[in-house]
Amino acid sequence: MGDGRLGKFCTLVIVFVATSCEGFSQVSPSESSTVSQLTDRLDAQAAELAELRGQLQELRAAENTKSGDHKSESPAAPLADRSAEGCGEKAVAKKIPVVVEQNLTNTCGEDSTPKNFQLNFIADYDKGFLIKPVGPKKHPFELKTNGWIQFRHVGFVRDRDSWADNSGTTRPIRNRNAFDIERARLVFSGYAHDPRLTYFLHLDGDTDGRDTVDFFDYWWAWQFSDALRVQFGKRKAPGSRQWLLGARDTRLSERPLATDFFRPDRTLGLFATGEPADGLFYEIMLGNGYRTANHNSAEINNKFAFSGTSWWEPNGSFGKSLTDHDCSSEALYRFGHSFSWAAQQGLDATGAPLRESTFVRLSDGTPLTQNGALTPGTTVSEFDVYLYAVDAAMKYRGWSVNSEFYFRWLQDLQGHGALARTKIAQNGFFVEGGRVIVPKKLDWNVRYSQVSGPFGNTSEYGVGVNLYPLDTQKVKLTFDVTQVDGSPLNNTATEFLAGDSGTLFRTQFQAEF
């Protein structure tokens, strides 16, 4: 309360008390004052008291308003007008601008009057570091930053010294013992100009990629409705559920061998995603190719590829995690299927098949486009690839299980000479499951994976544990052991190299924000 107003108020109180005392001292039983005189005096004093109370309320209201101007309120927690609650009406939320107070010092060394500045953006943490506007309509821009890393030790003990592919080439199998940063990633996402216009930028670096940084995913999207969001840019071709889930949420250190053998990769194109009905989701893509990540126009053909997936979660959101980290009280399910098609044809400047088509391997690990892979002296230069996958998952009270089956057809094979085969059918699957031992702390998992085809059957089976030292899945320590029987896959990320036969040990620390 200001000194002037307080002095005025005290003076009025003193006058009131003095008047009251004087009035009562003049009244005695012996006086001939009438009842009406006493009543008039009491009414006058009551009126004066009411006026003093009104002035006091005004002074308090003014003081509260003045002090409230310097308070910072969170826009995420609006104040509510409770005046109507007693009548059963809903409280009306009122947002208060976010302001900061800054004391400025003048040239004479004295503090100037504090000044308030209204904030347009605030920093926060919501599943990532977030810069968001206080008033989205006036400042429609938002930026979220996420990052994660996988630091790993890999050991491999071979069962044999070498392996021979279907062309007759013999290659060595090496023991391995090394530290590796498999994934060091940074993600920027948000919206610009309109909340419906979103963006996503995903950077990746790793030591087995010669320490270079790749633009893994980068796209813009427009949200028409919950049922339709259109994206344009680079991202994963949606040809496998396990592939779409990402490498942070695997049960063991990496995806199953069968998933990486059959799955597509990233590509540039147009994408559409949405939820047309509760619990029913889809993704479709028209893009450059089946596996064209980091390929330039000289390394791909002139045929687009198509890929799509849909899945159903009948009992509510299944979540990204395959393990039942939160020990669901009700059973959660997910059922889905995926399809991909791509034409592989064309030669580069040297007369070799385009780089786009070199990803396909036979079930013994032989690259399909390698000279002599099917027929001595002949190279496969054209083929169509079809992939169909079916997946299912369940988790309940700490238990969880998931599986995916793959069917791939290589059709219309052509080369520079006669080929022993014009089509090849391959299939594979994985089944994995586990249980939470200590809620939010420790779980164990097992896996079996298999790839089959006309050139042999290969498999992997493994077991592992995950420890969460901070009771969150964002910090995880994994140890697993996997037995490999002739890998048909060659991928340094998963540590499965073509022809591997032996025992693979992986210890991994993963942290994200």
C-alpha positions as CSV (number, residue, x, y, z in Angstrom):
1,M,0.0,0.0,0.0
2,G,1.4,3.5,-0.9
3,D,2.5,5.7,2.0
4,G,0.0,8.5,1.0
5,R,-2.9,6.2,0.9
6,L,-1.9,4.5,4.1
7,G,-1.6,7.9,6.0
8,K,-5.0,8.9,4.7
9,F,-6.5,5.7,5.9
10,C,-4.9,6.0,9.4
11,T,-6.1,9.6,9.7
12,L,-9.7,8.5,8.9
13,V,-9.6,5.7,11.5
14,I,-8.2,8.1,14.2
15,V,-10.9,10.6,13.5
16,F,-13.6,7.9,13.6
17,V,-12.3,6.6,16.9
18,A,-12.0,10.1,18.5
19,T,-15.5,11.0,17.3
20,S,-16.9,7.8,18.7
21,C,-15.3,8.2,22.1
22,E,-16.4,11.9,22.3
23,G,-19.9,11.0,21.4
24,F,-20.2,8.3,23.9
25,S,-18.6,10.5,26.7
26,Q,-21.4,13.0,26.2
27,V,-24.1,10.5,26.6
28,S,-25.2,9.7,30.2
29,P,-28.3,8.4,31.8
30,S,-29.0,11.8,33.3
31,E,-29.1,13.5,30.0
32,S,-32.4,14.2,28.2
33,S,-31.2,13.0,24.9
34,T,-33.9,11.4,22.9
35,V,-33.8,8.0,21.3
36,S,-34.0,9.6,17.9
37,Q,-30.8,11.7,18.6
38,L,-28.9,8.5,19.5
39,T,-30.2,6.7,16.5
40,D,-29.2,9.5,14.2
41,R,-25.7,9.6,15.6
42,L,-25.3,5.8,15.3
43,D,-26.5,5.9,11.7
44,A,-24.0,8.6,10.8
45,Q,-21.2,6.6,12.4
46,A,-22.3,3.4,10.6
47,A,-22.3,5.3,7.2
48,E,-18.8,6.7,7.9
49,L,-17.6,3.2,8.8
50,A,-19.0,1.7,5.6
51,E,-17.2,4.5,3.6
52,L,-13.9,3.6,5.3
53,R,-14.3,-0.1,4.5
54,G,-15.0,0.7,0.9
55,Q,-11.8,2.9,0.7
56,L,-9.8,0.1,2.3
57,Q,-11.1,-2.4,-0.3
58,E,-10.2,-0.1,-3.1
59,L,-6.7,0.4,-1.7
60,R,-6.1,-3.4,-1.4
61,A,-7.4,-4.0,-5.0
62,A,-5.1,-1.3,-6.4
63,E,-2.1,-2.8,-4.5
64,N,-2.8,-6.3,-5.7
65,T,-3.1,-5.1,-9.3
66,K,0.2,-3.3,-9.0
67,S,2.1,-6.2,-7.6
68,G,0.4,-8.7,-10.0
69,D,1.9,-6.8,-13.0
70,H,5.4,-8.1,-12.2
71,K,4.5,-11.8,-11.9
72,S,5.4,-14.4,-14.5
73,E,2.6,-16.8,-15.3
74,S,3.0,-19.9,-17.4
75,P,0.8,-19.9,-20.5
76,A,0.4,-23.6,-20.2
77,A,-1.4,-23.2,-16.9
78,P,-4.2,-20.6,-17.4
79,L,-6.0,-19.1,-14.4
80,A,-9.6,-19.9,-14.0
81,D,-12.5,-17.7,-13.0
82,R,-14.2,-19.5,-10.2
83,S,-17.1,-17.1,-9.7
84,A,-19.7,-19.4,-11.3
85,E,-18.5,-22.7,-9.9
86,G,-21.0,-22.5,-7.0
87,C,-23.9,-22.5,-9.5
88,G,-22.6,-25.6,-11.2
89,E,-21.2,-23.8,-14.2
90,K,-17.8,-24.6,-15.6
91,A,-14.9,-22.3,-14.7
92,V,-13.7,-20.1,-17.6
93,A,-10.0,-20.3,-18.3
94,K,-8.1,-17.0,-18.7
95,K,-4.6,-16.8,-20.1
96,I,-2.2,-14.3,-18.7
97,P,0.6,-12.9,-20.8
98,V,4.1,-14.1,-19.8
99,V,6.3,-11.2,-18.8
100,V,9.8,-10.8,-17.3
101,E,11.1,-8.1,-15.1
102,Q,14.5,-6.5,-15.8
103,N,16.2,-3.8,-13.6
104,L,18.1,-1.3,-15.6
105,T,20.9,0.9,-14.0
106,N,21.2,4.5,-15.2
107,T,24.4,6.4,-15.7
108,C,24.2,7.9,-12.1
109,G,24.5,4.4,-10.6
110,E,20.9,4.3,-9.3
111,D,18.4,1.6,-10.1
112,S,15.8,2.7,-12.5
113,T,12.2,1.7,-12.3
114,P,11.8,-2.0,-13.2
115,K,10.5,-2.6,-16.7
116,N,8.4,-5.5,-17.9
117,F,8.9,-7.3,-21.3
118,Q,6.4,-9.7,-22.7
119,L,7.8,-13.0,-24.0
120,N,6.9,-14.3,-27.4
121,F,8.5,-17.7,-27.0
122,I,9.4,-19.9,-24.1
123,A,11.8,-22.9,-23.7
124,D,10.4,-26.1,-22.2
125,Y,11.0,-29.9,-22.2
126,D,8.3,-32.1,-23.7
127,K,9.7,-35.4,-25.0
128,G,12.6,-33.2,-26.2
129,F,14.0,-29.7,-25.8
130,L,11.2,-27.4,-27.0
131,I,11.0,-23.8,-28.1
132,K,7.3,-22.9,-28.5
133,P,5.3,-19.6,-28.9
134,V,3.3,-18.0,-26.1
135,G,0.7,-17.0,-28.7
136,P,0.7,-19.5,-31.6
137,K,-1.6,-17.3,-33.7
138,K,0.8,-14.4,-33.6
139,H,4.0,-16.4,-33.8
140,P,3.2,-19.8,-35.5
141,F,6.6,-21.4,-35.2
142,E,7.8,-24.3,-33.0
143,L,11.1,-26.2,-32.8
144,K,11.8,-29.5,-30.9
145,T,15.3,-31.0,-30.6
146,N,16.0,-34.6,-29.8
147,G,19.2,-36.7,-29.8
148,W,20.4,-40.2,-29.0
149,I,23.5,-42.3,-29.1
150,Q,24.4,-46.0,-29.1
151,F,27.9,-46.8,-27.8
152,R,28.6,-50.5,-28.3
153,H,31.2,-53.2,-27.9
154,V,31.1,-56.1,-30.4
155,G,32.8,-59.4,-30.2
156,F,32.5,-62.2,-32.7
157,V,34.0,-65.7,-32.4
158,R,33.8,-67.6,-35.7
159,D,32.9,-71.3,-36.1
160,R,34.8,-71.7,-39.4
161,D,37.5,-69.9,-41.3
162,S,35.7,-69.1,-44.6
163,W,32.6,-69.5,-46.7
164,A,31.9,-69.9,-50.4
165,D,29.0,-68.1,-52.2
166,N,26.9,-69.5,-55.1
167,S,29.3,-68.1,-57.7
168,G,32.1,-70.2,-56.3
169,T,34.0,-67.3,-54.7
170,T,35.5,-68.1,-51.3
171,R,35.7,-65.4,-48.7
172,P,37.3,-65.4,-45.2
173,I,35.3,-65.1,-41.9
174,R,37.0,-62.9,-39.4
175,N,36.9,-62.7,-35.6
176,R,36.0,-59.3,-34.4
177,N,36.6,-57.3,-31.2
178,A,35.9,-53.6,-31.3
179,F,34.2,-50.5,-29.8
180,D,31.8,-48.7,-32.0
181,I,29.4,-45.7,-32.0
182,E,26.7,-47.2,-34.2
183,R,24.3,-44.3,-34.0
184,A,24.8,-40.7,-33.0
185,R,21.7,-38.8,-34.1
186,L,20.2,-35.4,-33.9
187,V,16.6,-34.6,-34.8
188,F,14.9,-31.3,-35.4
189,S,11.1,-31.1,-35.8
190,G,8.2,-28.8,-35.4
191,Y,5.9,-26.6,-37.5
192,A,6.3,-23.3,-39.3
193,H,3.8,-20.6,-40.5
194,D,0.8,-22.9,-39.6
195,P,0.5,-25.8,-37.1
196,R,-0.6,-28.0,-40.0
197,L,2.7,-27.4,-41.9
198,T,5.3,-29.6,-40.1
199,Y,8.9,-30.4,-40.8
200,F,11.4,-33.1,-39.7
201,L,15.2,-33.2,-40.1
202,H,17.2,-36.3,-39.0
203,L,21.0,-36.3,-38.9
204,D,23.1,-39.5,-38.4
205,G,26.7,-40.2,-37.8
206,D,28.5,-43.4,-36.9
207,T,32.1,-44.7,-36.7
208,D,31.6,-47.6,-39.2
209,G,30.3,-45.0,-41.7
210,R,33.7,-43.4,-41.8
211,D,32.5,-40.7,-39.3
212,T,30.4,-38.9,-41.9
213,V,27.1,-37.3,-41.2
214,D,24.1,-38.3,-43.3
215,F,20.8,-36.6,-43.8
216,F,18.7,-39.7,-42.9
217,D,15.2,-38.2,-43.1
218,Y,14.1,-34.8,-44.1
219,W,10.6,-33.9,-45.1
220,W,7.8,-31.4,-44.9
221,A,4.1,-32.4,-44.3
222,W,0.7,-30.9,-44.5
223,Q,-2.0,-32.1,-42.1
224,F,-5.4,-32.2,-43.9
225,S,-7.1,-34.2,-41.1
226,D,-6.5,-37.1,-38.7
227,A,-7.1,-39.4,-41.6
228,L,-4.7,-37.7,-44.0
229,R,-1.3,-36.1,-43.7
230,V,0.8,-35.7,-46.9
231,Q,4.6,-35.7,-46.7
232,F,7.2,-35.0,-49.3
233,G,10.9,-35.6,-48.9
234,K,13.1,-38.5,-47.7
235,R,12.1,-41.2,-45.2
236,K,11.6,-44.9,-44.7
237,A,9.7,-47.0,-47.2
238,P,7.0,-48.6,-45.1
239,G,7.6,-52.2,-46.1
240,S,8.1,-53.8,-42.7
241,R,6.7,-53.2,-39.2
242,Q,10.0,-53.9,-37.4
243,W,11.8,-51.6,-39.8
244,L,9.4,-48.8,-39.2
245,L,9.6,-49.1,-35.4
246,G,13.2,-47.9,-35.3
247,A,16.5,-49.0,-33.8
248,R,16.0,-47.5,-30.4
249,D,13.1,-49.9,-29.4
250,T,14.5,-53.3,-30.3
251,R,14.6,-56.1,-27.7
252,L,18.2,-56.9,-28.3
253,S,20.9,-54.5,-29.5
254,E,19.7,-54.7,-33.1
255,R,16.8,-55.8,-35.3
256,P,16.4,-59.5,-36.2
257,L,18.5,-60.9,-39.1
258,A,15.4,-61.7,-41.2
259,T,14.1,-58.1,-40.9
260,D,17.3,-56.6,-42.2
261,F,17.6,-59.2,-45.0
262,F,14.1,-58.4,-46.5
263,R,13.3,-54.8,-45.5
264,P,13.4,-51.9,-47.9
265,D,15.3,-48.7,-47.0
266,R,14.9,-45.0,-47.2
267,T,13.9,-43.2,-50.4
268,L,12.8,-39.8,-51.8
269,G,9.1,-39.5,-52.7
270,L,5.6,-38.7,-51.7
271,F,4.1,-40.2,-48.5
272,A,0.6,-40.3,-47.0
273,T,-0.2,-41.3,-43.4
274,G,-3.3,-41.2,-41.2
275,E,-5.7,-42.7,-38.8
276,P,-9.1,-43.0,-40.7
277,A,-10.7,-44.8,-37.7
278,D,-9.9,-45.2,-34.0
279,G,-7.0,-47.7,-33.7
280,L,-6.6,-48.1,-37.5
281,F,-3.5,-46.6,-39.2
282,Y,-1.9,-46.6,-42.6
283,E,1.2,-45.4,-44.5
284,I,1.7,-45.4,-48.3
285,M,4.5,-44.2,-50.5
286,L,5.4,-43.5,-54.1
287,G,9.2,-43.1,-54.3
288,N,12.4,-43.4,-56.2
289,G,13.1,-47.0,-55.2
290,Y,13.1,-49.9,-52.8
291,R,16.5,-49.1,-51.4
292,T,17.8,-45.7,-52.8
293,A,19.1,-44.0,-49.6
294,N,22.0,-41.6,-50.5
295,H,21.8,-42.6,-54.2
296,N,22.1,-39.9,-56.8
297,S,20.1,-39.8,-60.1
298,A,22.9,-41.6,-62.0
299,E,22.6,-44.6,-59.6
300,I,18.9,-45.2,-59.9
301,N,16.5,-46.1,-62.7
302,N,13.5,-44.3,-64.1
303,K,10.9,-46.5,-62.4
304,F,9.1,-45.5,-59.2
305,A,8.6,-47.9,-56.4
306,F,5.4,-48.4,-54.3
307,S,5.2,-49.4,-50.6
308,G,2.5,-49.4,-48.0
309,T,1.4,-50.7,-44.6
310,S,-1.6,-50.7,-42.3
311,W,-2.1,-51.9,-38.8
312,W,-4.8,-52.2,-36.2
313,E,-4.6,-51.7,-32.4
314,P,-8.0,-52.9,-31.1
315,N,-7.4,-52.4,-27.4
316,G,-5.9,-48.9,-27.4
317,S,-2.5,-47.5,-28.2
318,F,0.2,-50.3,-28.3
319,G,3.1,-47.8,-28.2
320,K,6.5,-48.0,-29.9
321,S,8.1,-50.2,-27.2
322,L,8.0,-53.9,-27.9
323,T,8.6,-54.8,-24.3
324,D,5.9,-54.2,-21.7
325,H,8.0,-51.7,-19.7
326,D,4.9,-50.2,-18.0
327,C,3.4,-53.7,-17.1
328,S,0.0,-53.1,-18.9
329,S,-3.0,-54.0,-16.8
330,E,-5.0,-54.9,-19.9
331,A,-3.8,-56.9,-22.9
332,L,-2.6,-54.7,-25.8
333,Y,-2.5,-56.0,-29.4
334,R,-1.2,-54.9,-32.8
335,F,-1.9,-56.6,-36.1
336,G,-0.7,-55.4,-39.5
337,H,0.7,-56.2,-42.9
338,S,2.9,-54.4,-45.5
339,F,3.6,-54.6,-49.2
340,S,6.3,-53.2,-51.5
341,W,7.1,-53.4,-55.2
342,A,10.0,-52.0,-57.3
343,A,11.4,-52.6,-60.7
344,Q,15.2,-53.0,-60.9
345,Q,16.7,-52.4,-64.4
346,G,19.3,-50.4,-66.2
347,L,23.1,-50.3,-66.4
348,D,25.6,-47.7,-65.3
349,A,28.3,-46.1,-67.4
350,T,30.6,-49.1,-67.0
351,G,27.9,-51.6,-68.1
352,A,27.3,-52.9,-64.5
353,P,23.9,-53.0,-62.9
354,L,22.8,-49.8,-61.2
355,R,23.7,-49.3,-57.6
356,E,20.0,-49.3,-56.7
357,S,19.7,-53.1,-57.5
358,T,22.8,-54.3,-55.6
359,F,21.0,-54.8,-52.3
360,V,19.3,-58.1,-53.1
361,R,21.1,-61.3,-52.0
362,L,20.4,-64.9,-52.3
363,S,19.6,-66.9,-49.1
364,D,23.3,-68.0,-48.8
365,G,24.5,-64.4,-48.9
366,T,25.5,-64.1,-52.6
367,P,24.7,-60.7,-54.2
368,L,22.1,-61.3,-56.9
369,T,23.8,-58.9,-59.4
370,Q,27.2,-60.4,-58.8
371,N,28.7,-62.0,-62.0
372,G,27.9,-65.8,-61.9
373,A,25.5,-65.6,-59.0
374,L,22.9,-67.7,-60.9
375,T,24.8,-68.9,-64.0
376,P,28.6,-68.9,-64.6
377,G,29.7,-65.9,-66.7
378,T,26.2,-64.2,-66.6
379,T,25.1,-61.1,-64.6
380,V,21.6,-60.4,-63.6
381,S,20.7,-56.9,-64.8
382,E,16.9,-56.7,-64.5
383,F,14.3,-58.0,-62.1
384,D,11.2,-57.0,-60.2
385,V,11.0,-57.3,-56.5
386,Y,7.8,-57.9,-54.5
387,L,7.7,-58.1,-50.7
388,Y,4.7,-58.9,-48.5
389,A,5.0,-59.0,-44.7
390,V,2.5,-59.9,-41.9
391,D,3.1,-58.9,-38.3
392,A,1.5,-59.3,-34.9
393,A,2.4,-58.3,-31.3
394,M,1.0,-58.5,-27.8
395,K,1.9,-57.4,-24.3
396,Y,0.3,-57.9,-20.9
397,R,1.4,-57.7,-17.3
398,G,5.1,-57.5,-18.1
399,W,5.0,-60.3,-20.8
400,S,5.3,-59.5,-24.4
401,V,5.8,-61.2,-27.8
402,N,6.0,-60.1,-31.4
403,S,6.6,-61.7,-34.8
404,E,6.8,-60.8,-38.5
405,F,6.7,-63.1,-41.5
406,Y,8.3,-62.1,-44.9
407,F,7.6,-63.3,-48.4
408,R,9.7,-62.0,-51.2
409,W,9.5,-62.8,-54.9
410,L,12.2,-61.9,-57.5
411,Q,10.4,-62.0,-60.8
412,D,11.3,-61.6,-64.5
413,L,15.1,-62.0,-64.0
414,Q,17.1,-61.0,-67.0
415,G,20.8,-60.8,-67.9
416,H,23.3,-60.7,-70.8
417,G,22.9,-64.4,-71.3
418,A,20.6,-67.3,-70.4
419,L,19.9,-67.6,-66.7
420,A,19.3,-70.8,-64.8
421,R,16.3,-69.2,-63.1
422,T,13.9,-66.4,-64.1
423,K,12.2,-66.2,-60.7
424,I,13.2,-66.8,-57.1
425,A,11.0,-67.1,-54.0
426,Q,12.4,-66.3,-50.6
427,N,10.8,-66.3,-47.2
428,G,11.7,-65.8,-43.6
429,F,10.4,-64.8,-40.2
430,F,11.3,-64.0,-36.6
431,V,9.7,-64.6,-33.3
432,E,10.8,-62.9,-30.1
433,G,9.4,-62.3,-26.6
434,G,10.3,-61.5,-23.1
435,R,9.3,-60.5,-19.6
436,V,9.9,-57.6,-17.3
437,I,11.7,-59.0,-14.2
438,V,11.8,-55.8,-12.1
439,P,9.3,-53.1,-13.2
440,K,10.9,-50.2,-15.1
441,K,14.3,-51.7,-14.2
442,L,15.1,-55.0,-15.8
443,D,13.8,-57.3,-18.6
444,W,15.0,-60.4,-20.4
445,N,14.3,-61.3,-24.1
446,V,14.8,-64.2,-26.5
447,R,14.7,-64.3,-30.3
448,Y,14.7,-66.8,-33.2
449,S,15.1,-65.6,-36.8
450,Q,15.3,-67.5,-40.1
451,V,15.8,-66.9,-43.8
452,S,15.0,-69.6,-46.4
453,G,15.3,-69.9,-50.2
454,P,16.4,-72.2,-53.0
455,F,20.1,-71.6,-52.1
456,G,20.0,-72.5,-48.4
457,N,18.4,-71.8,-45.0
458,T,20.1,-69.7,-42.4
459,S,19.1,-68.7,-38.9
460,E,20.0,-66.9,-35.7
461,Y,18.9,-67.3,-32.1
462,G,19.8,-65.1,-29.2
463,V,19.1,-64.0,-25.7
464,G,19.6,-60.7,-23.9
465,V,18.8,-58.4,-21.0
466,N,18.0,-54.7,-20.7
467,L,18.8,-52.7,-17.7
468,Y,17.2,-49.2,-17.1
469,P,19.3,-47.6,-14.4
470,L,17.2,-44.4,-14.2
471,D,13.7,-46.1,-14.4
472,T,13.2,-44.7,-17.9
473,Q,13.6,-46.3,-21.3
474,K,15.6,-43.2,-22.4
475,V,18.7,-44.6,-20.7
476,K,19.3,-48.3,-21.4
477,L,22.1,-50.8,-21.0
478,T,21.8,-54.0,-23.2
479,F,23.8,-57.2,-23.3
480,D,23.0,-60.0,-25.7
481,V,24.5,-63.2,-27.1
482,T,23.5,-64.5,-30.6
483,Q,24.4,-67.7,-32.4
484,V,24.5,-67.2,-36.2
485,D,24.4,-70.1,-38.7
486,G,25.7,-68.6,-42.0
487,S,24.4,-65.0,-42.3
488,P,22.8,-64.1,-45.7
489,L,23.0,-60.5,-44.7
490,N,25.9,-58.0,-44.9
491,N,25.2,-55.0,-42.7
492,T,27.8,-53.4,-40.4
493,A,25.0,-51.7,-38.4
494,T,23.5,-55.0,-37.2
495,E,27.0,-56.6,-37.0
496,F,25.8,-59.5,-39.3
497,L,28.3,-59.9,-42.1
498,A,27.7,-62.2,-45.1
499,G,28.8,-65.8,-44.4
500,D,29.1,-65.3,-40.6
501,S,28.9,-68.5,-38.7
502,G,29.7,-68.2,-35.0
503,T,28.8,-66.4,-31.8
504,L,28.1,-62.7,-31.6
505,F,28.4,-60.8,-28.3
506,R,27.1,-57.2,-28.1
507,T,27.1,-54.8,-25.1
508,Q,25.5,-51.4,-25.7
509,F,24.8,-48.2,-23.8
510,Q,21.9,-46.1,-25.2
511,A,20.8,-42.7,-24.1
512,E,18.4,-40.2,-25.6
513,F,16.7,-36.9,-24.8
